[in-house]
Amino acid sequence: MDRKISKKWKIGILFFLLVGFLTSMTFIQLPYFAFKPGSVNELSRRIVVSKGKSFEPSGEVHFTTISQDSSINGWEFLEGTFKESVHLIDEDSILGTRNRDENQTFNFDLMRVSKSTAVSVALSHLGLEPYKATGVGIASVGGPSEGILTTSDVIVAVNEKEVLTDQDLIIEIREHNPSEIIQLNIEKIDGSDPREISIKLGAREDEPSVAFLGIAPQTRIEDNDDLPVQVLVNTGRIGGNSAGLALTLSVLDILTPGELTAGFQIATTGTIDLEGNVGNIGGVEQKTITARKAGMDLFLVPENSLEKAKKHAGKMRVEGVVNLDDALKVLTDMGGNGDSLELPEN
C-alpha cells in the first residue's frame, strides 16, 4: 500500500512539475526580439503626386517587411532557436540606450528620412534639383569672425554680391586681401533677422597673403518648391529605412510614362542614400521568404545579401544591386523602360 501511495505521489509531483513548466514557458517574457516573415506592400497607392502628371503602372513595386515580436515567451524562443525562418536578437542589440517607445520613434524617423531621400534620388535621376542652396551656414567660428558671427548665422552676400554656396563664399573671400574690411549680409538659419555687418579679414597662418574669414562654411540647403512635380509618400505606421530602393523605383515609375517593371511584380529591400547607393539591411532571409510566398516575379536585394536571399528564394528570381543604376538595368533587361525614364512634356 505504501508503495502505491509513493508511486501516486511521484506521478502527482511530475504532473505538477509538468504543468508548472508548461505555464512558465507560456507566460515567461524573455529579453529577445523575434523577427519572422512579414508582408509585401505595394507602393503605387501610397504615393500621391500633388503637382504634375502621374501614370498608373500595370506592374508594381513592393517593399518587404518583417514581422517583429518584441515580447516573446519560452515557446517562441524555442521556435526561434530551431526554425530557420525566425531570427532571435537580444533586446540590448536592438534597443541600445533607447527604451521600446524611443526605439519605435527612432524607426519612424528612419522611415521619414528614407522617404525624403528616395523622392530626392528619383527627382535627381529625372534631371530635377530637389534641393537648392540658399546661403552659407557656419559650422564653427574663430579668428577675425569670433564674437561677430555665430553658428546660428547664415551669410547670403559679400559686399552686396549674393553667395549661395560655401564655394561661392570662398571665391569671394579670395578676391580680397588680409586686413581688408568687407560687408556681409547675414540672417538667422530660419531666414529671420536680416542685417549687415562689417568684418576685418585676417591672414591665413600657412599662407599670409591669403585673406581669412575664420569660419567653417557649409551650404544651407532647402527644399526646392519650384519643381514641376511634388510627391508625397504615405507609409502609415511602418518604420525603418529598408524601403528606400523600393520607394525610389516606385516614384520613378509613377512620374514617367511607360512601364518600368514591364508589368511584373517586383519586390525590393535596401536603403538608399542621396548618391543612389543601395545599403545593407537586416532580415533578408525573412524578407525573401515573404516575397516568395507573395508570388513576386523578382526580388531586388543589396549585392552583399544576394547569397543569403538565394537560399530562401526557391524559383523566384533574385538579383543583387549596388545602386539605383544597377536596379534600373535589371528592370530594363526584363523588358522595362529603366534606361529611358523621362518626365512628360507639359
C-alpha positions in Angstrom: 0.0 0.0 0.0 2.8 2.4 0.9 4.5 1.7 -2.4 1.2 2.5 -4.3 0.9 5.8 -2.4 4.5 6.7 -3.0 4.0 6.0 -6.8 0.9 8.2 -6.9 2.9 11.0 -5.1 5.6 10.7 -7.7 3.2 10.9 -10.5 1.4 13.8 -8.9 4.7 15.7 -8.4 5.7 15.0 -12.0 2.3 16.2 -13.2 2.5 19.5 -11.2 6.1 20.0 -12.4 5.0 19.5 -16.0 2.1 21.9 -15.5 4.5 24.4 -14.0 6.9 24.0 -16.8 4.2 24.5 -19.5 2.8 27.5 -17.6 6.2 29.1 -17.2 7.0 28.6 -20.9 3.8 30.3 -21.8 3.9 33.3 -19.5 7.7 34.0 -19.1 8.9 37.0 -21.0 12.4 36.8 -22.4 14.6 39.7 -23.4 14.7 39.0 -27.1 13.1 40.3 -30.3 11.8 37.6 -32.8 11.9 38.5 -36.5 9.7 36.5 -38.8 8.5 36.7 -42.4 6.1 39.7 -42.8 4.3 41.2 -45.8 4.8 42.8 -49.1 3.4 46.3 -49.6 2.5 47.8 -52.9 3.7 51.3 -53.2 1.7 53.0 -56.1 -1.3 53.6 -53.9 0.9 55.1 -51.2 2.4 57.7 -53.5 0.5 60.9 -54.1 1.6 63.3 -56.9 0.1 66.6 -55.8 1.7 68.6 -58.6 2.5 67.3 -62.1 1.3 64.3 -64.1 1.2 60.7 -62.7 0.9 57.4 -64.5 -0.7 54.2 -63.2 1.6 51.2 -63.7 0.4 47.8 -64.8 3.2 46.1 -62.8 4.0 47.1 -59.2 7.0 47.8 -57.0 6.6 46.4 -53.5 8.6 46.9 -50.3 9.0 44.0 -47.9 8.6 44.0 -44.2 9.4 41.5 -41.4 7.1 40.7 -38.5 8.7 41.9 -35.3 7.7 40.4 -32.0 9.3 42.4 -29.2 7.8 40.3 -26.3 8.5 36.6 -26.7 7.7 33.7 -24.3 9.5 30.4 -23.9 7.7 28.6 -26.8 8.5 31.4 -29.2 12.2 31.3 -28.0 12.3 27.6 -28.9 10.7 28.3 -32.2 13.3 30.9 -33.0 16.1 28.6 -31.9 15.1 25.7 -34.2 13.2 27.4 -37.0 15.3 28.9 -39.8 12.8 31.5 -40.8 12.8 33.1 -37.3 15.7 35.2 -36.2 16.2 36.0 -32.5 18.2 39.0 -31.4 18.7 40.1 -27.8 17.0 43.3 -26.9 20.2 45.1 -25.9 21.4 44.8 -29.5 18.2 46.3 -30.8 17.5 49.0 -28.2 20.9 50.1 -27.2 20.3 53.0 -24.8 16.7 53.5 -26.0 13.6 52.2 -24.4 10.9 50.5 -26.5 8.9 53.6 -27.1 12.0 55.5 -28.1 13.0 52.7 -30.4 9.7 52.9 -32.2 10.0 56.6 -32.6 13.6 56.1 -33.9 12.3 53.7 -36.6 9.6 56.1 -37.7 12.3 58.8 -38.0 14.3 56.4 -40.2 11.3 55.9 -42.5 10.7 59.7 -42.7 14.3 60.3 -43.8 14.2 57.4 -46.1 11.1 58.7 -47.9 12.6 62.1 -48.3 15.8 60.7 -49.6 14.1 58.3 -52.0 12.0 61.1 -53.5 15.1 63.3 -53.9 17.0 60.5 -55.6 14.2 59.8 -58.0 13.8 63.5 -58.9 17.5 63.9 -59.4 17.6 60.9 -61.7 14.9 62.7 -63.8 17.1 65.8 -64.1 15.5 67.9 -61.4 17.1 69.6 -58.4 15.1 68.7 -55.3 17.2 70.9 -53.1 18.5 74.4 -53.6 21.4 76.3 -52.0 20.2 79.4 -50.2 23.3 80.7 -48.3 26.3 79.7 -46.3 25.9 78.4 -42.8 28.6 78.4 -40.2 29.8 75.1 -38.5 32.4 76.8 -36.3 33.8 80.4 -35.7 37.2 81.6 -34.9 39.8 84.2 -35.9 38.5 87.6 -37.1 34.9 86.4 -37.0 34.9 85.4 -33.4 32.5 87.5 -31.4 30.9 88.8 -34.6 29.4 85.7 -36.3 27.8 82.7 -34.6 26.8 79.2 -35.7 23.2 80.5 -35.9 24.1 82.9 -38.7 23.9 82.4 -42.5 25.8 84.5 -44.9 23.8 85.5 -48.0 26.0 88.2 -49.6 29.5 89.6 -49.5 29.8 93.4 -50.4 26.2 93.1 -51.8 27.2 90.1 -54.1 25.0 87.1 -53.5 26.7 83.9 -52.1 24.6 80.7 -52.1 27.1 78.0 -51.5 30.3 77.5 -49.5 32.3 77.7 -52.7 30.7 81.0 -53.6 31.9 82.4 -50.3 35.4 81.0 -50.6 35.8 82.6 -54.1 34.6 85.9 -52.8 36.9 86.0 -49.8 39.9 85.1 -52.0 39.1 88.2 -54.1 40.1 90.3 -51.1 43.3 90.9 -49.1 44.2 90.4 -45.4 43.2 93.4 -43.2 40.6 94.5 -45.8 37.1 95.3 -44.4 34.2 93.6 -46.0 30.4 93.9 -45.6 28.4 90.7 -45.0 24.7 90.4 -45.3 23.6 87.7 -42.8 20.4 86.3 -41.4 19.4 83.6 -38.9 19.2 80.0 -40.1 15.4 80.3 -40.5 15.7 83.4 -42.6 14.8 85.9 -39.9 16.7 88.9 -38.6 18.4 90.0 -41.8 21.2 92.5 -41.1 24.6 93.8 -42.4 27.9 93.6 -40.5 31.5 94.6 -41.2 34.5 92.3 -40.6 38.2 92.9 -41.0 39.7 89.9 -42.7 42.7 88.2 -41.2 45.5 86.3 -42.9 46.0 82.5 -43.1 48.8 81.2 -41.0 50.1 78.9 -43.7 49.6 81.5 -46.5 49.9 85.0 -45.0 49.0 86.6 -48.3 45.6 84.9 -48.4 42.6 86.5 -46.7 41.0 84.6 -43.8 37.4 85.0 -42.5 37.8 82.4 -39.7 34.7 80.2 -40.2 34.0 76.7 -41.3 31.4 77.3 -44.1 28.6 74.9 -45.0 26.0 75.4 -47.7 22.4 75.9 -46.4 20.1 73.5 -48.3 16.4 73.9 -48.5 13.6 72.1 -50.4 13.1 73.4 -53.9 9.4 74.4 -54.1 9.7 75.5 -57.7 9.8 72.0 -59.1 7.3 70.9 -61.8 6.3 67.9 -59.6 5.5 67.4 -56.0 5.4 64.0 -54.4 4.2 62.7 -51.1 4.6 59.2 -49.7 2.4 57.7 -47.1 3.8 54.6 -45.4 1.5 54.6 -42.4 2.8 53.1 -39.2 5.7 51.3 -40.9 9.2 52.2 -39.6 12.8 51.6 -40.7 14.7 52.6 -43.7 15.0 49.4 -45.8 12.3 50.6 -48.2 14.5 53.3 -49.7 15.2 51.5 -53.0 11.6 50.4 -53.4 10.3 54.0 -52.8 12.8 55.4 -55.4 11.7 52.9 -58.1 8.1 53.4 -57.4 8.3 57.2 -57.6 10.2 56.9 -60.9 7.5 54.5 -62.2 4.6 56.8 -61.3 6.1 60.0 -62.6 7.1 58.7 -66.0 5.1 57.2 -68.9 5.8 53.6 -69.9 6.3 50.5 -67.8 9.4 50.5 -65.5 8.5 47.0 -64.3 7.5 45.6 -67.7 4.2 44.6 -66.0 5.9 42.3 -63.5 5.5 42.2 -59.7 8.8 43.5 -58.2 9.7 43.3 -54.5 12.8 45.0 -53.2 14.7 45.7 -50.0 17.6 48.0 -49.3 18.3 51.5 -48.1 19.3 54.3 -50.5 21.4 57.4 -50.0 21.4 60.7 -51.8 24.0 59.3 -54.3 21.7 56.4 -55.2 23.8 53.8 -53.4 21.9 50.8 -52.1 22.8 50.0 -48.5 22.7 47.0 -46.2 19.5 45.7 -44.5 18.7 43.1 -41.9 16.3 40.2 -42.1 17.0 39.4 -45.7 16.1 35.7 -45.1 12.7 36.6 -43.7 12.0 39.2 -46.4 13.0 36.7 -49.1 10.5 34.2 -47.8 7.9 36.9 -47.6 8.5 37.9 -51.3 8.5 34.2 -52.4 5.2 33.4 -50.7 3.6 36.5 -52.1 4.4 35.3 -55.6 6.8 38.1 -56.6 8.4 37.8 -60.0 11.7 39.4 -58.9 13.3 40.3 -55.6 16.0 43.0 -55.6 18.4 43.0 -52.7 21.7 44.7 -51.8 24.6 42.9 -53.5 26.1 41.6 -50.3 22.8 40.0 -49.3 22.4 38.1 -52.6 23.7 34.7 -51.4 21.6 34.7 -48.3 18.5 35.6 -50.3 19.1 32.9 -52.9 19.0 30.2 -50.2 15.4 31.0 -49.5 14.1 32.2 -52.9 13.0 28.9 -54.4 12.2 29.5 -58.0 11.8 33.3 -57.5 14.4 35.4 -59.4 16.7 37.3 -57.1 19.2 40.0 -58.2 21.8 41.8 -56.1 22.3 45.5 -56.8 24.8 48.1 -55.7 23.0 51.3 -56.7 19.9 52.6 -58.4 21.5 52.3 -61.9 22.0 48.5 -61.2 18.4 48.2 -60.3 17.2 50.0 -63.4 19.4 47.8 -65.6 17.9 44.7 -64.2 14.4 46.0 -64.9 15.4 47.1 -68.4 16.7 43.6 -69.1 13.3 42.3 -68.0 11.6 44.5 -70.6 11.0 47.7 -68.6 12.0 51.2 -69.7 14.5 51.8 -66.9 17.0 53.1 -69.5 14.8 55.8 -70.9 12.9 57.4 -68.0 11.8 61.0 -68.6 9.3 63.3 -67.3 6.4 64.0 -69.7 6.3 67.3 -71.5 3.7 69.7 -70.2 
